[in-house]
Amino acid sequence: MQISNYQQNNNTFTGFRFNPASKERVYQILEGLNDARVTSKCRNIIASQKDNPIDIEIRNLDYCFGQKIDDGLEAYIEGELSHDNTGMDNFGFPHAREIFDEKFNIVKFFRTAAKKAEKAFNKQISQRIVNGENPDTLNRKAIESLDEII
């Protein structure tokens, strides 16, 4: 698994942004799980957002509901708090699957961040059309960027 490449090429990805401490925490979580499939899923989710101009900032979460958290992470979409990986809902109740399945929890955390960033990007495109940008021009730009990766 080549997760260490992210440390050397932190400018490669524009969607997800990690400060050094949160990057290290993600590595520790993945090393602790010691599951190549989970690490690969997380890597693929992070890579899927590399062309998304919406910022997904990952920060450390040290305390939740007054309790110290060892491997907590928070996601901020466009600077606003989106969600965390504690397995708790907004009312402080634990989700059973997330408590018993740490592997599901970290994958769900990244997947949720990616979905919210994609939703924000789609909303941004819709707003640009409402503001008068030509949908044909936007579509042409999208096709040209698709041509670069195929």
N, C-alpha and C positions, 0 to 999 in steps of 0.2 A: 504494500500500500504506500503510495507516494504522497501522503498528506503533508509531509514536510516541505514539499514544493511551494505551498502557500506562504511559508515564512519568507522565502527568497523572492517571490513574485507578488508582493501584496498589492501592486498596482494593476494586476491583470484583471481583477474582478471589480466591477463598478457597482453591482447590486448590493452585495454583502460587504460590510466594512467592519473590521475587528481592530480594536486597539491591542497592543502587545499583551496586556493582562487577560483580556477576554479570549484572545487567540490561544493563549497558553491554557486557559481553563477548558476550552473546547477540546484541545489535544488531550488534556488529562482525562476528560470524560470519555473520549473515544478509546484511549489507551486502557482505562479502567474497565470498559465494556469488553475489550479484546475480541471484537467481532468484525471481521473484514466486510461482511455484508452490510452491517449498519454503517460502518465508516464509508463504504462505497456509496450507499444511499445518500448520506449527508453530503459527500463530495459532489455527487451528481445534482443535488438540489441547489447547492451553492453555485456550481458551474452554470446551472440553467438560468441564473439571473445576471450573468456577466455582461449582457448587453442592455439590461434594464436600467434606465437612467434614474429610477427611484432608489433612493438610499435606504438600505436596511442596515442600521447600525446595531451591532451586538455588543452589549455591555455586561459586566459582572453584576450579579444580584447576590449580595451577601446576607441580607435579612429579608424575611417575608413573614408578615403577621407577628413580628417581634421575635421570631425564631431565626437562629443563625443557619444559613444554607451553605453547604460545602461546595456544591457544583451548580450554583444557580446562574441562569442567563436571562437577560431581558432583550427583547427586540424593540427597536424604535424605527418606525416607518416614517420617512420624511420628517424626522425630529420629534415625533410624538410617540409616546409609549404605546406599544401594540399588545404585547403579551410576554409571558415568561415561561420557563420550563419546569415550574414547581409541581405541576399536576393539580393545582388548586384553581377553582373557578373564581369569579369575581366576588362571590359571597363567602369565600374561605372554606368551601367544602372540597374534599379531595375527590378526584376521579379515580375509580377503582383500578382501571387498566393502567393508568399512568403511575400509580403507586407501586403496583406489582411488576410492571414491565418497564424497566429503565430504558431498554432499547427502543421501545415504542415512543417513549417520551422525547428523546433527543431528535429522532426522525420527525416526529409530529411538530416539534418546535420549529425546525428549519422549514418543513413543508408549509406550515401555517404562515410563516414570514414570507415565503415565496408567493403564496397565493394572495396575501394581502398586498404585496408590492405589485403584482400583476394586475390586481383589481384597481389599485391607485393609478397605474399607468394607463389602463383602459379608460378610466374616468378622465384622465388628463387628455387623451386623444379625443374623446367625445367633447370635452370642453373646447378644445382647439377648433373643432368643426363648428360648434355653436358660435364661437367667436369669429367665424368667417373664413377659416382656412379651407382650402379646396380639398375635399375628401379624395379626389383622384390623385392629387399631388402627394398626399400622405400615403396612399396605397402604393404609388410608384416608388416612393422612398423605402417602404417596407419590402417591396419586391426586390429592389436593388440590394438591400442589406441581406435578404434571404439568399440572393445569388452569390454573395461573398462567402457564405458558409456551406453551400451545397457543392 
